Amino acid sequence: EMCIRDRYMGILEMTEKRPLRKAIFDKLKDFEPQKHYNATVKITKIEHSVVIKRVDAEPMKMAICLVGDETGCAKLLLKDAQVAFAKEGETLNLRNVQARMVKDRIRLEVNIWGKIEKGDKKIGEVAVKNNISEVEYEAVKEHQLLSLPHSTPFVPNIFVPFLI
């Protein structure tokens, strides 16, 4: 009969043999709100850098940078140890970066499940004119898009560009 330790060791052996998938990197022009992406970007400008105090009185470094690639640019929020990567002209690989909605605009953030590392790929001219953080979005219920009756059960928000 197999004991728990032997089963656990068998699971470990199975997982060690499985190769990791290679990351697929997306372009900034394809980013949509509330989704996760991998991207290689270049820091073009550090817009704001500050040290604030948390609730537990510990200091927390924060920086907002304008990052981009050949297709577009966006604002990126860096926190604590991530601020060490904030150098203008530096190329970064962002893994599992989240396109969050802040004041109806996209802002990129790398949370605890993501990873920031120096990139080896060189990015030439950044498309600053296509700033996805300047596009204003509005939250629209799905039934408003599909013209369904309002009695529809809970429907999550869908973010669409704000049209004037």
C-alpha positions in Angstrom: 0.0 0.0 0.0 1.3 3.5 -0.9 1.7 6.0 1.9 1.0 9.7 1.7 4.7 10.6 1.4 5.1 8.2 -1.6 2.1 9.7 -3.3 3.4 13.2 -2.7 6.8 12.2 -4.1 5.1 10.7 -7.1 3.3 14.0 -7.8 6.5 15.9 -7.5 8.2 13.7 -10.0 5.3 14.1 -12.5 5.4 17.9 -12.2 9.2 18.1 -12.6 9.0 16.5 -16.0 6.5 18.9 -17.5 8.3 21.6 -19.4 7.3 25.2 -18.9 5.5 27.0 -21.7 7.3 29.9 -23.4 5.6 33.3 -22.6 3.8 35.1 -25.4 4.4 38.8 -25.3 1.6 41.2 -26.4 1.7 44.7 -27.9 0.3 47.6 -26.0 -2.2 48.5 -28.7 -4.0 45.2 -28.1 -4.5 45.8 -24.3 -8.0 45.8 -23.0 -9.3 46.7 -19.5 -9.4 44.2 -16.7 -7.2 41.6 -18.4 -3.7 40.2 -17.8 -0.8 40.4 -20.4 2.9 39.8 -20.9 4.7 42.7 -22.5 8.2 44.1 -23.3 8.2 47.8 -22.8 10.6 50.7 -22.6 10.4 53.4 -19.9 10.1 56.7 -21.6 9.4 59.0 -18.7 9.1 58.7 -14.9 6.0 60.9 -14.2 5.7 60.7 -10.5 7.8 59.1 -7.7 6.8 59.3 -4.0 7.3 57.6 -0.6 4.1 57.3 1.4 3.4 55.7 4.8 1.2 52.6 5.0 -1.4 52.0 7.6 1.2 50.2 9.7 3.5 53.3 9.4 6.0 51.4 7.1 7.2 53.5 4.2 6.2 52.4 0.7 7.8 53.7 -2.5 5.6 54.3 -5.5 6.4 55.5 -9.0 4.2 56.1 -12.1 6.1 55.7 -15.4 5.1 56.1 -19.0 6.1 52.9 -20.7 5.6 51.9 -24.3 6.6 49.9 -27.4 6.4 50.4 -31.1 2.6 50.3 -31.1 1.6 52.4 -28.1 2.2 53.5 -24.6 0.6 53.4 -21.1 1.1 54.4 -17.5 2.7 51.8 -15.2 2.5 51.8 -11.4 5.6 50.4 -9.6 5.5 49.6 -5.9 8.3 49.0 -3.3 11.0 46.8 -4.8 9.7 47.3 -8.3 10.7 51.0 -8.1 14.4 49.9 -8.6 13.5 49.2 -12.2 12.4 52.8 -12.8 15.1 54.2 -15.0 14.4 56.1 -18.2 15.4 54.3 -21.4 15.4 50.9 -19.6 13.7 48.0 -21.3 11.5 45.7 -19.1 9.8 42.4 -19.5 6.4 42.6 -17.7 4.9 39.2 -16.9 1.2 38.9 -15.9 0.8 42.7 -15.9 -2.8 43.7 -15.2 -4.6 46.5 -17.2 -6.6 48.0 -14.3 -9.2 50.7 -14.5 -8.3 53.8 -12.4 -10.6 56.8 -12.8 -12.0 55.3 -16.1 -8.6 55.0 -17.6 -6.2 52.0 -18.1 -3.2 51.8 -15.8 -0.8 48.8 -15.8 0.2 47.1 -12.5 2.3 44.1 -11.7 0.9 42.4 -8.6 2.3 39.6 -6.5 1.6 37.0 -9.2 3.5 38.9 -11.8 7.1 39.5 -12.5 9.3 42.4 -13.7 12.7 41.8 -15.2 15.2 43.6 -17.3 14.5 43.0 -21.0 17.2 42.2 -23.5 15.1 43.1 -26.6 15.8 46.7 -27.8 12.8 48.9 -28.5 13.4 51.7 -30.9 10.9 54.7 -31.1 8.0 54.5 -28.6 4.6 55.4 -30.1 3.8 58.1 -27.6 0.8 59.4 -29.7 -1.1 56.2 -29.1 -1.4 56.4 -25.3 -4.0 53.9 -24.1 -4.0 55.5 -20.7 -5.5 58.6 -22.2 -8.6 56.8 -23.6 -11.5 57.2 -21.2 -13.7 54.2 -20.7 -17.1 53.8 -19.2 -18.6 50.9 -17.4 -21.6 49.5 -19.3 -23.8 46.6 -18.3 -24.0 43.8 -20.9 -27.7 44.1 -21.2 -27.3 47.7 -22.3 -25.1 46.6 -25.1 -27.5 43.7 -26.1 -30.7 45.6 -25.4 -31.9 43.0 -22.9 -34.6 43.8 -20.3 -33.3 45.4 -17.1 -34.7 42.4 -15.1 -31.7 40.3 -16.2 -29.8 38.9 -13.2 -26.4 40.3 -12.3 -24.3 41.1 -15.3 -20.7 42.2 -14.9 -19.5 45.6 -16.2 -18.0 45.7 -19.6 -15.6 48.6 -20.3 -16.0 50.3 -23.6 -14.3 53.5 -24.9 -16.2 56.6 -24.0 -17.7 58.2 -27.1 -18.4 61.9 -27.2 
